[in-house]
Amino acid sequence: MTKTGIDGIHYYVPSLVLPIEVLAEARGIDYAKLNKGLGLEGMALCDADEDVATMAAEAALRLMEEQGLNPAEIDRIYLGTESALDAAKPTAAYILGIIEERLTPKFGPRCLRNCDIIDMTFACIGGVDALLNSVDYIRLNPSRKAIVIAADKAQYDLGSTGEYTQGAGAVALSISANPKLLILDETYGVATKSEYDFFKPRRVYNKTELLKAAASLLGTNISPKDVEALLESANHPFWGSDKSEIELFKEEPVFDGPYSNDCYKARTSEALKHLESQREGFNLLEDWPYMVFHLPYAFQARRMFTEMWLERLSAADLANLVAELGMPSGKSPNWDMDFLKAASKSAYYRQFISERIEAGERASSKIGNMYTASIFMSFLSLLEVAREEGRYLKDQNIGFIAYGSGSKSKVFSGRFAENWQSALPQENIFASLENRRLVSFESYEALHRGSQKDPVLARKGIRFQGLATEANREGYRYYKN
């Protein structure tokens, strides 16, 4: 069987960052709660001329340039995102157009004309869906290559309990046979259940009630007869449509944080058990020296994984932990709650976190939630730490634990290839993150509200130029290279 997996990796993170300490002070939140409790340091912010297409295209172009990819080799560009720019035209199509324009001088016009493109959306796991789907394709077509991009802008309502986890960015992966970076195993675990922990619905508002509310804001009342007359005579596209209701889409989700955390744990536990049922003799505590997770905030994995860690300890190790803590443990799934809390703070568990998970948390602390890209940024964070510290990764195993609200988990693994360092970005990601522009709280809120129309930074690269207004093209997005 042909070895298949990740041949190269690159990323794009916006150049604007809001320090979490600034947000905490403005919102009256204890900074230590966010920093020491959740691992938060900075929040990456899209500038006024950035969106998911610009970030994804930047990451893909950097990958193609540094890895020397020829467009003629690439059969597909699959995008995982929950920040799609259109309900019909895939964001991947915008990305393909941007990439082709940039590469025209070197490879000629429409150099990706035979490339398949698609968006995959399942909250934060869409990028993993795109990866595993593309890996299956390359196994059947080992002479070809694929690019997988995970890109998102994580945005919550101002003042909400999700606000301090926001972030943005993109990670691009090249998929090939005989990969330089990571050989992926063929079996993986999956668990799915329809849940309401996080979703982005179409909100529906009655036009009559909206008009009455608008009149009230202006300090006047309006009769039903006048409302009917005004709506019949309106020629503005918002009011003048033939629909009695207005549908509104918002990037900010409806979510329940504690419930979502429960769903994350439940699906992950089920997916792990599904994987274990397919691999006789598998024990992640013995077989996975490294693990990366979807990280809605930097310390999510260490906070939610305690029970799954306990369930997989040997009888002797559990007995040693009970002796260390000096309290009864109970048994899965009915662990003693005081024991669980103590176990999560034990020296034994802290060592597990330090050795297997912590390196993958570092970038997330400085960026925030990247939705579909967060698990891949965790992977890249680990790789950068390993490169900095001179770790020997060849033939080491790594486990990936992915989650998407709604809800689904996928658990899979891979083995590092000999030339893994040659697959990494040339620039150190942590050095790059240190060079970002700090923004004020006022600028952050203006960008969030959309009242900041001009970019904060004058920069080179791919930029969102504006929306079309001409007939039969209203709302189409234009970009500038």
C-alpha positions in Angstrom: 0.0 0.0 0.0 1.3 3.5 -1.0 2.3 5.7 2.0 0.1 8.8 1.8 -0.1 11.9 3.9 1.0 15.5 4.5 3.9 16.6 2.3 4.1 20.2 3.3 2.5 22.8 5.6 2.2 26.6 5.7 0.0 29.2 7.3 -1.3 32.8 7.3 -2.2 34.8 10.4 -3.4 38.4 10.2 -0.9 41.1 11.2 -3.2 42.7 13.8 -3.4 41.4 17.3 -5.4 42.5 20.4 -3.7 41.6 23.7 -6.1 39.7 25.9 -5.0 41.8 28.8 -6.4 44.9 27.0 -9.7 43.0 26.4 -9.9 41.8 30.0 -9.4 45.3 31.3 -12.1 46.8 29.0 -14.6 44.1 29.9 -13.9 44.0 33.6 -12.7 40.4 33.5 -9.9 39.0 35.7 -6.9 38.7 33.3 -5.5 35.8 35.3 -8.8 33.8 34.6 -8.2 34.2 30.9 -4.4 33.8 30.9 -3.7 31.3 33.6 -7.1 29.5 33.4 -7.6 29.4 29.6 -4.1 30.0 28.3 -5.1 33.2 26.3 -2.5 35.9 25.4 -3.6 37.5 22.1 -6.4 37.6 19.6 -5.6 37.7 15.9 -7.8 40.2 14.0 -8.6 40.5 10.3 -8.0 43.9 8.9 -10.8 45.7 7.0 -9.4 44.3 3.7 -9.0 40.7 4.9 -11.4 37.8 4.9 -11.4 34.0 4.7 -10.5 34.0 1.0 -7.5 36.3 1.4 -6.1 34.3 4.3 -6.6 30.9 2.6 -5.1 32.1 -0.6 -2.1 33.6 1.2 -1.5 30.3 3.1 -1.8 28.2 -0.1 0.5 30.5 -2.2 3.2 30.4 0.5 2.9 26.6 0.6 3.2 26.3 -3.2 6.1 28.7 -3.4 8.2 27.2 -0.6 7.5 23.6 -1.5 7.9 24.2 -5.2 4.5 22.9 -6.2 3.6 22.9 -9.9 -0.1 23.7 -10.5 -0.2 21.0 -13.2 0.4 18.4 -10.4 -2.6 19.5 -8.3 -5.9 17.7 -8.8 -7.9 19.4 -6.1 -8.0 22.3 -3.7 -10.4 21.5 -0.8 -11.3 24.1 1.7 -12.6 23.5 5.2 -14.4 26.6 6.6 -17.4 27.8 8.5 -16.9 31.3 7.4 -18.1 30.9 3.8 -18.6 34.1 1.8 -21.5 32.9 -0.3 -24.4 30.4 0.1 -23.8 29.0 -3.4 -20.5 29.9 -4.9 -17.8 28.1 -2.9 -15.2 30.2 -1.2 -12.7 27.8 -2.8 -13.6 29.3 -6.2 -12.7 32.8 -5.0 -9.4 31.3 -3.7 -8.7 29.5 -6.9 -9.2 32.7 -8.9 -6.8 34.6 -6.6 -4.1 31.9 -6.9 -4.4 31.7 -10.6 -4.0 35.4 -11.0 -0.9 35.4 -8.9 0.7 32.5 -10.7 -0.2 33.7 -14.3 3.3 35.3 -14.9 5.0 32.0 -14.2 2.6 29.3 -15.3 0.3 31.1 -17.7 -3.4 31.9 -17.4 -5.9 29.6 -15.7 -3.1 27.2 -14.6 -5.6 25.4 -12.3 -8.3 25.0 -14.9 -8.5 21.2 -14.3 -8.4 21.4 -10.5 -11.4 20.2 -8.5 -12.5 22.6 -5.8 -15.0 22.4 -3.0 -15.9 23.8 0.4 -16.5 21.4 3.3 -18.5 22.8 6.2 -19.0 21.1 9.6 -18.2 23.7 12.1 -14.6 23.3 13.3 -14.0 19.9 11.8 -14.5 20.8 8.1 -10.7 21.0 7.5 -10.2 17.5 8.9 -13.0 16.2 6.6 -11.2 17.9 3.7 -7.9 16.3 4.7 -9.1 12.8 5.1 -11.2 12.9 1.9 -8.1 14.2 0.0 -5.9 11.6 1.5 -8.2 8.9 0.3 -8.1 10.4 -3.2 -4.3 10.5 -3.3 -4.1 6.8 -2.2 -6.1 6.0 -5.4 -4.1 8.5 -7.5 -0.5 8.4 -6.1 1.1 10.3 -8.9 -1.1 13.4 -8.2 -1.2 16.0 -5.4 -3.9 17.8 -3.5 -4.0 21.0 -1.4 -6.2 21.2 1.7 -6.8 24.6 3.3 -8.5 25.2 6.7 -9.4 28.9 7.1 -11.7 30.8 9.4 -12.5 34.0 11.2 -13.9 33.1 14.7 -16.2 36.0 15.7 -18.6 36.3 18.6 -20.9 39.0 19.8 -19.2 41.9 21.6 -19.4 41.3 25.4 -20.4 37.6 25.0 -18.7 34.8 26.9 -17.1 33.7 23.6 -15.6 37.0 22.8 -12.2 36.4 24.4 -11.6 33.2 22.4 -11.8 34.9 19.0 -9.1 34.6 16.4 -8.4 34.2 12.7 -6.1 32.5 10.2 -5.5 29.8 7.7 -3.3 26.7 7.4 -2.6 25.0 4.1 -1.4 21.4 3.6 -0.1 19.6 0.5 -1.1 15.9 0.3 0.9 13.4 -1.7 2.2 9.9 -1.8 5.5 9.2 0.0 5.1 12.5 2.0 8.0 14.4 3.6 6.2 15.3 6.8 3.6 12.8 8.0 2.4 9.4 6.9 -1.2 9.1 7.9 -2.7 5.8 9.1 -5.7 4.5 7.2 -8.1 3.8 10.1 -9.7 6.5 12.1 -12.5 6.8 14.6 -15.6 8.9 14.1 -18.6 9.8 16.3 -21.5 11.9 15.2 -24.7 13.2 16.8 -27.1 16.0 16.0 -26.6 18.7 18.7 -27.4 22.4 19.3 -24.2 23.3 21.1 -23.1 25.9 18.4 -24.7 26.9 15.1 -25.2 29.9 12.8 -28.8 30.1 11.8 -30.6 32.3 9.4 -32.4 34.8 11.6 -35.8 35.8 10.4 -37.4 39.2 11.0 -40.9 40.4 10.0 -40.6 43.5 7.9 -43.7 45.1 9.4 -42.3 44.7 12.9 -38.9 46.0 11.8 -40.5 49.1 10.3 -42.5 49.8 13.5 -39.3 49.3 15.5 -37.5 51.8 13.2 -40.2 54.4 13.7 -40.1 53.9 17.5 -36.3 54.6 17.4 -37.1 57.9 15.6 -39.6 58.7 18.4 -42.8 58.3 16.5 -45.6 55.7 16.1 -46.8 54.3 12.8 -50.2 52.8 12.0 -50.6 49.4 10.3 -52.2 51.1 7.3 -49.2 53.5 6.9 -46.8 50.5 7.3 -48.6 48.7 4.5 -48.5 51.8 2.2 -44.8 52.4 2.9 -43.8 48.8 2.1 -45.8 48.8 -1.1 -44.1 52.0 -2.3 -40.6 51.1 -1.2 -38.0 50.8 -3.9 -34.9 50.0 -1.7 -33.9 46.4 -2.1 -34.1 45.8 1.7 -37.7 46.9 2.1 -38.9 46.5 -1.5 -38.6 42.8 -2.0 -41.8 40.7 -2.3 -41.0 38.8 0.9 -42.8 39.6 4.1 -39.8 38.6 6.2 -36.1 39.5 6.1 -33.5 36.8 6.5 -30.3 37.9 8.2 -27.1 35.9 8.4 -24.6 36.7 11.2 -21.1 35.3 11.6 -21.7 35.4 15.4 -23.1 32.0 16.5 -25.7 30.9 18.8 -23.8 28.8 21.3 -23.8 27.3 24.8 -20.3 27.1 26.1 -20.6 24.5 28.9 -22.9 22.3 26.8 -20.5 22.5 23.8 -17.7 21.4 26.1 -19.8 18.4 27.2 -20.5 17.6 23.5 -16.8 17.9 22.7 -15.9 15.4 25.5 -18.7 13.0 24.6 -18.0 12.8 20.8 -14.3 12.6 21.4 -14.7 9.8 23.9 -16.9 7.9 21.4 -14.5 8.5 18.5 -11.6 7.2 20.5 -13.4 4.1 21.4 -14.4 3.6 17.8 -10.7 3.9 16.8 -9.6 1.5 19.6 -12.2 -1.1 18.4 -10.4 -1.1 15.0 -6.9 -1.4 16.3 -6.2 -4.5 18.3 -3.8 -3.8 21.2 -3.8 -0.1 20.7 -3.2 2.1 23.7 -2.8 5.9 23.1 -0.9 6.4 26.3 1.8 4.0 25.0 1.5 4.5 21.2 1.1 8.3 20.9 4.0 10.3 22.3 2.5 13.5 20.8 -1.2 14.6 20.5 -2.8 17.6 19.0 -6.4 18.8 19.4 -9.0 21.2 18.1 -8.4 24.1 20.5 -11.3 26.6 20.9 -9.0 28.1 23.5 -5.4 27.1 24.2 -6.1 25.0 27.4 -9.2 23.2 26.1 -7.5 19.9 25.6 -5.8 19.7 29.0 -9.1 20.7 30.7 -11.4 18.3 29.0 -9.1 15.2 28.6 -8.7 14.2 32.2 -11.4 11.5 32.3 -10.2 9.9 29.0 -6.7 9.9 30.4 -7.8 8.2 33.6 -9.8 5.6 31.7 -6.7 4.5 29.9 -4.2 4.4 32.8 -3.1 0.9 33.7 -4.3 -0.5 37.0 -0.9 0.0 38.6 -0.7 3.6 37.4 -4.2 4.4 38.6 -3.3 2.9 42.0 -0.2 5.0 42.2 -2.3 8.1 41.4 -4.8 7.3 44.1 -2.0 6.9 46.5 -0.5 10.2 45.5 -3.8 12.0 45.9 -4.9 10.1 49.0 -8.5 9.9 48.1 -10.9 7.3 46.5 -11.2 7.5 42.8 -14.6 5.9 41.9 -14.8 4.2 38.6 -15.5 5.2 35.0 -18.0 6.6 34.1 -18.8 7.6 37.7 -15.5 9.1 38.9 -15.6 10.8 42.2 -15.8 14.5 41.4 -13.2 15.6 44.0 -10.8 13.0 42.7 -11.3 14.2 39.1 -10.5 17.7 40.1 -7.4 16.7 42.1 -6.3 14.3 39.3 -6.4 17.2 36.7 -3.9 19.1 38.9 -1.7 16.1 39.9 2.0 16.0 39.0 1.3 12.8 37.1 -1.3 14.5 34.8 0.8 17.7 34.5 3.7 15.6 33.2 1.4 14.0 30.6 0.3 17.5 29.4 3.9 18.8 29.4 5.3 15.9 27.3 2.4 15.3 24.9 0.2 18.4 24.5 1.8 21.6 25.7 3.9 22.3 22.6 0.8 22.3 20.5 -0.9 25.0 22.7 1.7 27.7 22.3 0.5 29.2 19.0 -3.1 29.0 20.0 -2.3 31.2 23.1 -1.1 33.9 20.8 -3.7 33.6 18.0 -7.1 32.5 19.5 -9.6 30.2 18.0 -9.1 29.5 14.3 -12.1 27.1 14.0 -11.3 24.6 11.3 -7.6 25.7 11.2 -7.0 25.4 15.0 -6.1 21.7 15.0 -3.6 22.2 12.2 -2.1 25.3 13.9 -1.7 23.1 17.0 0.2 20.6 14.8 2.3 23.4 13.3 3.0 24.8 16.8 4.3 21.4 17.9 6.4 21.1 14.8 8.0 24.5 15.4 8.8 23.7 19.0 10.3 20.4 17.9 12.5 22.2 15.3 13.6 24.8 17.9 14.5 22.2 20.5 16.1 19.7 18.1 13.6 16.9 18.9 14.0 13.7 17.0 10.6 13.0 15.4 11.3 10.5 12.7 9.1 7.4 13.1 7.4 8.9 16.1 3.6 8.6 16.2 1.1 11.5 16.7 -2.6 11.4 17.4 -5.1 14.0 16.2 -8.3 14.6 18.1 -10.7 16.8 16.1 -14.1 18.2 17.0 -16.8 20.2 15.2 -20.0 21.4 16.9 -23.2 20.1 15.7 -21.6 17.6 16.5 -18.8 15.3 15.2 -15.4 14.1 16.3 -12.7 12.3 14.3 -9.6 10.7 15.8 -6.7 9.7 13.6 -3.0 9.4 13.6 0.2 9.4 11.6 3.9 8.7 11.7 6.6 11.4 11.1 8.7 10.9 8.0 12.5 11.2 7.9 12.6 14.7 6.2 9.8 16.3 8.2 11.8 19.6 8.8 12.0 20.2 5.0 8.2 20.4 4.9 7.9 23.3 7.4 7.6 27.0 6.7 11.0 28.7 6.4 10.2 31.4 8.9 9.7 30.6 12.6 6.0 31.0 13.3 6.6 32.3 16.9 9.0 35.0 15.6 6.4 36.0 13.0 3.7 36.3 15.7 5.9 38.6 17.7 6.1 41.1 14.8 2.3 41.8 14.6 0.8 45.2 15.1 -0.9 45.8 18.5 -4.3 47.4 18.1 -6.3 49.4 20.7 -9.6 48.2 22.1 -11.3 51.0 20.2 -9.8 49.8 16.9 -10.8 46.2 17.7 -14.4 47.2 18.3 -14.5 49.3 15.1 -13.2 46.3 13.1 -15.7 44.0 14.7 -18.7 46.3 14.0 -17.6 46.9 10.4 -17.3 50.7 11.0 -13.6 50.6 10.2 -13.7 50.8 6.4 -10.1 51.6 5.7 -7.4 49.1 6.5 -5.5 49.7 9.7 -2.3 48.6 8.0 -1.2 49.5 4.5 0.2 46.2 3.4 1.2 44.3 0.3 -0.4 41.0 -0.7 -3.9 39.8 -1.3 -6.6 42.3 -0.3 -10.4 42.3 -0.5 -11.3 45.2 -2.8 -15.0 45.5 -2.5 -18.5 44.3 -3.5 -19.9 44.7 -7.0 -22.9 47.0 -7.3 -23.7 46.6 -11.1 -26.7 44.8 -12.3 -26.6 41.0 -12.2 -23.4 41.1 -10.1 -24.6 42.7 -6.9 -22.6 41.5 -4.0 -19.9 39.7 -6.0 -16.5 40.0 -4.3 -13.5 41.5 -5.9 -9.9 41.0 -4.8 -6.6 42.6 -5.6 -3.2 40.8 -5.6 
